[in-house]
Amino acid sequence: MSNGSSFNEFLLLAFADTRELQLSHFSLFLGTYLAALLGNGLIITAVACDHRLHTPMYFFLLNLSVLDLGSISVTVPKSMANSLWDTTAISYSGCAGQVFFFFFLFSIEYSLLTVMAYDRFIAICRPLHYGTLMGIRACVKMAAVAWVSGFLNAVLHTANTFSIPLCQGNAVDQFFCEIPQILKLACSDSYLREVGLFLVSACLSFGCFIFIVLSYVQIFTAVLRIPSEQGRHKAFSMCLPHLAVVSLFISTGLFAYLKPPSLSSPALDLVLSILYSVVPPTVNPLIYSMRNKELKDALKKLIHWVQDQHQ
């Protein structure tokens, strides 16, 4: 195979060889996917319908839930379908679509988590300026920048990846198409151009990471100065869910992409990909609703309204 245009499909990594295990994988992913749809769908509906949640923090949380729904929908349904129909094939265009949309949503989510850290920093450390710095127009602009930059980033990486000649077959060692696995199929050193782009993206991501860390250092310093225990508890309840989501998102993603080659194996890569692509969209709604009284009240109100409509 001289290049990517000489074949019209890729072969994804199968979770299991036996029919029983394939159906078990289908059932497990179906339950996970439905949980993610339910959790994120409830948050989106609650924030959209409850006027008390029309604040910057919940506006960004709504965006995050939309991204989580999108990112898990890019990878899991195709993997479920392959297990159900006992196949590993994905079309060339389908593979390119997975690469584009996953990178697109992944990039936006990282930018959005950075913006949310800034929102928490202003709310805790600069409360008197919160209304000015985090007005509706400012929030919309920050969200728009995150979405547009994610789109441009995804277009650049996807176009560059699929312009590289592939000489190592069409078997992708992952349950969905992702750039590092496709680069393993590249001819000789032709993948170095994409590696260079990855290094630029990694530097930008590292800058966001440093910003998040510095923001939380100042946040926790300010919180510990709050005299009342109730005030500290409220501040922590605002920040800890976001910090937990950031930690889960960054730690799994960084380890998956930056682990030493000596640790690389199909089984480990598969587990890590699930940790950073499937687990966060599923557990994020739970993390955000556990310590958030306003959100829990809105969700209870929504559930009671749905129950009343069916009676």
C-alpha positions as CSV (number, residue, x, y, z in Angstrom):
1,M,0.0,0.0,0.0
2,S,1.7,3.2,-1.1
3,N,-0.6,5.7,0.5
4,G,-3.9,6.2,2.3
5,S,-5.8,6.6,-1.0
6,S,-5.0,3.0,-2.0
7,F,-7.6,1.5,0.4
8,N,-11.1,2.6,1.4
9,E,-11.3,1.4,5.0
10,F,-9.3,0.9,8.2
11,L,-9.5,-2.1,10.6
12,L,-10.0,-1.1,14.2
13,L,-8.8,-3.1,17.2
14,A,-11.3,-5.7,18.4
15,F,-12.1,-6.0,22.1
16,A,-12.7,-9.7,21.9
17,D,-12.5,-12.7,19.6
18,T,-15.3,-14.8,20.9
19,R,-19.0,-14.0,20.3
20,E,-19.9,-14.0,24.0
21,L,-17.2,-11.5,24.9
22,Q,-18.2,-9.3,21.9
23,L,-21.7,-9.2,23.2
24,S,-20.5,-8.4,26.7
25,H,-18.4,-5.5,25.3
26,F,-21.5,-4.3,23.5
27,S,-23.7,-4.5,26.6
28,L,-21.0,-2.7,28.8
29,F,-20.5,0.1,26.3
30,L,-24.3,0.4,25.8
31,G,-24.8,0.9,29.5
32,T,-21.9,3.4,29.7
33,Y,-23.2,5.3,26.7
34,L,-26.8,5.5,28.0
35,A,-25.5,6.7,31.4
36,A,-23.5,9.5,29.6
37,L,-26.5,10.5,27.5
38,L,-28.8,10.6,30.6
39,G,-26.3,12.4,32.9
40,N,-25.2,15.0,30.4
41,G,-28.7,15.4,28.9
42,L,-30.2,16.1,32.4
43,I,-27.5,18.8,33.1
44,I,-28.1,20.4,29.7
45,T,-31.9,20.4,30.2
46,A,-31.7,21.6,33.9
47,V,-29.3,24.5,33.1
48,A,-31.3,25.5,30.0
49,C,-34.7,25.4,31.8
50,D,-33.9,26.8,35.3
51,H,-33.4,30.6,35.2
52,R,-31.5,30.4,38.5
53,L,-28.7,28.5,36.7
54,H,-28.3,31.2,34.0
55,T,-24.9,32.2,35.3
56,P,-21.4,32.0,33.8
57,M,-20.4,28.9,35.7
58,Y,-23.5,26.9,34.5
59,F,-23.2,28.4,31.0
60,F,-19.7,26.8,30.7
61,L,-21.0,23.6,32.4
62,L,-23.7,23.4,29.7
63,N,-21.0,23.7,27.0
64,L,-19.0,21.0,28.8
65,S,-21.9,18.6,28.8
66,V,-22.5,19.2,25.1
67,L,-18.9,18.4,24.4
68,D,-19.0,15.3,26.5
69,L,-22.1,14.1,24.7
70,G,-20.4,14.7,21.4
71,S,-17.0,13.1,22.3
72,I,-18.5,9.9,23.5
73,S,-20.8,9.7,20.5
74,V,-17.9,9.9,18.1
75,T,-16.2,6.7,19.4
76,V,-18.6,4.4,21.4
77,P,-21.5,3.8,18.9
78,K,-19.2,2.7,16.1
79,S,-17.3,0.3,18.5
80,M,-20.7,-1.0,19.7
81,A,-21.8,-1.6,16.2
82,N,-18.6,-3.4,15.3
83,S,-19.0,-5.8,18.2
84,L,-22.6,-6.4,17.5
85,W,-22.0,-7.2,13.8
86,D,-18.7,-9.0,14.4
87,T,-16.6,-6.7,12.3
88,T,-13.6,-4.3,12.8
89,A,-14.0,-2.2,9.6
90,I,-14.5,1.5,9.5
91,S,-14.6,3.5,6.2
92,Y,-11.8,5.8,5.2
93,S,-14.1,8.8,5.5
94,G,-15.5,7.5,8.8
95,C,-12.0,7.2,10.2
96,A,-11.2,10.8,9.1
97,G,-14.5,11.9,10.7
98,Q,-13.6,10.3,14.0
99,V,-10.2,11.9,14.0
100,F,-11.6,15.3,13.2
101,F,-14.5,15.3,15.6
102,F,-12.6,13.7,18.5
103,F,-9.7,16.2,18.2
104,F,-12.2,19.0,17.7
105,L,-14.2,18.2,20.8
106,F,-11.1,17.2,22.9
107,S,-9.4,20.6,22.0
108,I,-12.5,22.6,22.9
109,E,-13.0,20.8,26.2
110,Y,-9.4,21.5,27.3
111,S,-9.9,25.2,26.4
112,L,-13.2,25.3,28.2
113,L,-11.8,23.7,31.4
114,T,-9.1,26.5,31.3
115,V,-11.8,29.2,31.0
116,M,-13.7,27.6,33.8
117,A,-10.6,27.8,36.0
118,Y,-10.5,31.5,35.2
119,D,-14.1,31.8,36.1
120,R,-13.5,30.2,39.5
121,F,-10.5,32.4,40.0
122,I,-12.4,35.6,39.4
123,A,-15.4,34.4,41.5
124,I,-13.2,33.6,44.6
125,C,-10.2,36.0,44.3
126,R,-11.9,39.0,42.5
127,P,-15.5,38.8,43.5
128,L,-16.1,42.6,43.2
129,H,-15.1,42.5,39.6
130,Y,-17.0,39.3,38.7
131,G,-20.0,41.0,37.2
132,T,-17.7,43.1,34.9
133,L,-15.2,40.5,33.9
134,M,-17.6,37.6,33.5
135,G,-20.6,39.3,31.9
136,I,-22.8,37.6,29.3
137,R,-20.9,39.1,26.3
138,A,-17.5,38.1,27.8
139,C,-18.6,34.5,28.5
140,V,-20.0,34.1,24.9
141,K,-16.7,35.5,23.5
142,M,-14.6,33.1,25.5
143,A,-16.8,30.1,24.6
144,A,-16.7,31.2,20.9
145,V,-12.9,31.4,20.9
146,A,-12.7,27.9,22.4
147,W,-15.0,26.5,19.7
148,V,-13.3,28.3,16.8
149,S,-9.8,27.5,17.9
150,G,-10.8,23.8,18.4
151,F,-12.2,23.7,14.9
152,L,-9.1,25.2,13.3
153,N,-6.9,22.9,15.4
154,A,-8.9,19.8,14.3
155,V,-8.9,20.8,10.6
156,L,-5.1,21.4,10.7
157,H,-4.3,18.1,12.4
158,T,-6.8,16.0,10.4
159,A,-5.8,17.4,7.0
160,N,-2.1,16.9,7.8
161,T,-2.5,13.3,9.2
162,F,-4.5,12.1,6.2
163,S,-2.1,13.6,3.7
164,I,0.7,11.5,5.0
165,P,1.5,8.3,2.9
166,L,0.7,5.1,4.7
167,C,2.8,2.0,4.0
168,Q,2.3,-0.2,7.1
169,G,-1.2,-1.5,6.3
170,N,-4.6,-0.3,7.5
171,A,-4.9,-2.0,10.9
172,V,-5.3,0.7,13.6
173,D,-4.3,-0.6,17.1
174,Q,-7.2,1.2,18.8
175,F,-10.9,0.9,19.1
176,F,-11.4,4.2,17.3
177,C,-9.3,6.2,14.9
178,E,-6.8,8.5,16.6
179,I,-3.8,10.3,15.2
180,P,-0.9,8.5,17.1
181,Q,-2.1,5.1,15.9
182,I,-2.5,6.3,12.3
183,L,1.0,7.8,12.4
184,K,2.3,4.3,13.2
185,L,1.2,3.3,9.7
186,A,3.1,6.1,8.0
187,C,6.0,5.6,5.6
188,S,9.5,6.2,7.0
189,D,9.9,9.7,8.4
190,S,6.9,11.3,6.7
191,Y,5.0,11.5,10.0
192,L,7.5,14.0,11.5
193,R,5.5,16.9,10.1
194,E,2.5,15.9,12.2
195,V,4.8,15.3,15.2
196,G,5.9,18.9,14.9
197,L,2.3,20.1,14.9
198,F,1.7,17.9,18.0
199,L,4.6,19.5,19.8
200,V,3.1,23.0,19.1
201,S,-0.3,21.9,20.4
202,A,1.5,20.3,23.4
203,C,3.2,23.6,24.2
204,L,-0.1,25.5,24.1
205,S,-1.8,22.8,26.2
206,F,1.1,23.0,28.7
207,G,0.5,26.8,28.9
208,C,-3.2,26.1,29.7
209,F,-2.2,23.6,32.3
210,I,0.2,26.0,34.0
211,F,-2.6,28.7,34.0
212,I,-5.0,26.2,35.7
213,V,-2.4,25.3,38.3
214,L,-1.5,28.9,39.2
215,S,-5.2,29.8,39.3
216,Y,-5.9,27.1,41.8
217,V,-2.9,28.0,43.9
218,Q,-4.4,31.5,44.3
219,I,-7.9,30.1,44.8
220,F,-7.0,27.8,47.6
221,T,-4.8,30.5,49.2
222,A,-7.8,32.9,49.1
223,V,-10.2,30.2,50.4
224,L,-8.1,29.4,53.4
225,R,-8.3,33.0,54.4
226,I,-12.1,33.0,54.5
227,P,-12.9,33.3,58.3
228,S,-16.2,31.4,58.3
229,E,-16.4,27.6,57.9
230,Q,-19.6,28.0,55.8
231,G,-17.9,30.4,53.4
232,R,-15.0,28.0,52.9
233,H,-17.3,25.1,52.4
234,K,-19.3,27.0,49.7
235,A,-16.0,28.1,48.0
236,F,-14.7,24.5,48.0
237,S,-18.0,23.1,46.7
238,M,-17.7,25.5,43.7
239,C,-14.1,24.6,42.9
240,L,-13.5,20.9,43.8
241,P,-15.8,19.4,41.1
242,H,-14.1,21.4,38.4
243,L,-10.7,20.4,39.8
244,A,-11.7,16.8,39.9
245,V,-12.8,16.9,36.2
246,V,-9.6,18.7,35.2
247,S,-7.4,16.2,37.0
248,L,-9.2,13.2,35.4
249,F,-9.2,14.7,32.0
250,I,-5.5,15.9,32.0
251,S,-3.9,12.9,33.9
252,T,-5.5,10.2,31.6
253,G,-4.9,12.1,28.4
254,L,-1.3,13.0,29.2
255,F,-0.3,9.5,30.3
256,A,-2.0,8.1,27.2
257,Y,0.0,10.4,24.8
258,L,3.2,10.9,26.7
259,K,4.0,7.5,28.2
260,P,7.4,6.0,27.3
261,P,7.4,3.7,24.2
262,S,8.6,0.9,26.4
263,L,5.3,0.9,28.2
264,S,3.3,0.8,25.0
265,S,1.2,-2.3,24.2
266,P,-2.2,-2.8,22.5
267,A,-3.8,-3.8,25.8
268,L,-2.5,-0.8,27.8
269,D,-3.3,1.6,24.9
270,L,-6.8,0.2,24.8
271,V,-7.3,0.7,28.6
272,L,-5.9,4.2,28.6
273,S,-8.0,5.2,25.6
274,I,-11.1,4.2,27.5
275,L,-9.9,6.1,30.6
276,Y,-9.6,9.4,28.7
277,S,-12.3,9.0,26.0
278,V,-15.1,7.1,27.7
279,V,-14.8,7.5,31.4
280,P,-14.7,11.4,31.7
281,P,-17.9,12.1,29.7
282,T,-19.7,9.4,31.8
283,V,-18.6,10.5,35.3
284,N,-18.4,14.3,34.7
285,P,-22.2,14.8,35.3
286,L,-21.9,12.8,38.6
287,I,-18.9,14.8,39.8
288,Y,-20.5,18.1,39.1
289,S,-23.8,17.2,40.7
290,M,-22.5,15.6,43.9
291,R,-21.5,18.7,45.8
292,N,-23.6,21.3,43.9
293,K,-26.8,22.0,45.8
294,E,-28.2,24.4,43.2
295,L,-27.7,21.8,40.4
296,K,-29.1,19.0,42.5
297,D,-32.2,21.1,43.3
298,A,-32.7,21.9,39.6
299,L,-32.3,18.2,38.6
300,K,-34.9,17.2,41.3
301,K,-37.3,19.8,40.0
302,L,-36.8,18.6,36.5
303,I,-37.3,14.9,37.4
304,H,-40.5,15.8,39.4
305,W,-41.8,17.8,36.4
306,V,-41.2,14.8,34.1
307,Q,-42.9,12.5,36.6
308,D,-45.9,14.8,36.8
309,Q,-46.2,14.8,33.0
310,H,-46.5,11.1,32.9
311,Q,-49.1,10.8,35.6
